[in-house]
Amino acid sequence: MPDEQNKKRILVVDDNEGMRRLLVTILPHYGEYEVVVALDGQDALNKLRQQPADLVISDVDMPIMDGLKLLITLRQDTALAHIPVIIMSGEDYERRAQVASSYNAQFIRKPLELDQILQAVKQALAPAT
């Protein structure tokens, strides 16, 4: 059994239950990941302030606080600004990808492709060289 302390903690932020369930199910099969979920950006911030994650994967379109506002808020918070972020969206790709890039985040188009999300996760969690 893998050592729980060596697992990377990934926070999945999406108001869509199916998407949360998909990522919670597949990610641990492809790496030493502990996956936790948040229902929107504000829920994510509350969870991150209690226990930071090694990576945030967030949808854009959510109630209360959307994924781009979450990204901007994370980058402005000195305690959380270092956390890698992957932004996912099924709409307005070019503009949202531009915003994600300007805040040093990766962008992935929905619908997700397994290889694409796994590659993005590995890249985001790779040690800086």
C-alpha positions, 0 to 999 in steps of 0.5 A: 500500500502506498505511503499516504504522506507521499501522495500528491493532493489534488483539489478538483473544483467543479459544480458538475457531479459527473466531472468530479466523480470522473476525476476522483475515479481516474486520477488515483489509478494513474498516480499517487494522488489523493483527490478531494473535491470542491463544489465552486471556487469559494468552497475551494478557497476555504478548503485550500486555506485549511489544507493546501493542495499540490494541484488545483484542477478547476472548471470555469463556469460555476456558481458563487465563484467561477474558476477564473476568479478562483485562479486570480484569487489564488495568485493574489494570495501569498500563501496559495500563489505557488499552487499549480492550476489547471483550468478546464472549460467547454466554451470560449476557449481562446479567451479563457486559455489566454486568461489562464496563461496570463496567470500561469495556469494550464488550460484544457478544453472540455470534453476532457481526453484522458491522455490530455488530463493525465499529461497536464497533471504530470506536467503540473506536478513535475519538480521545477528544474 
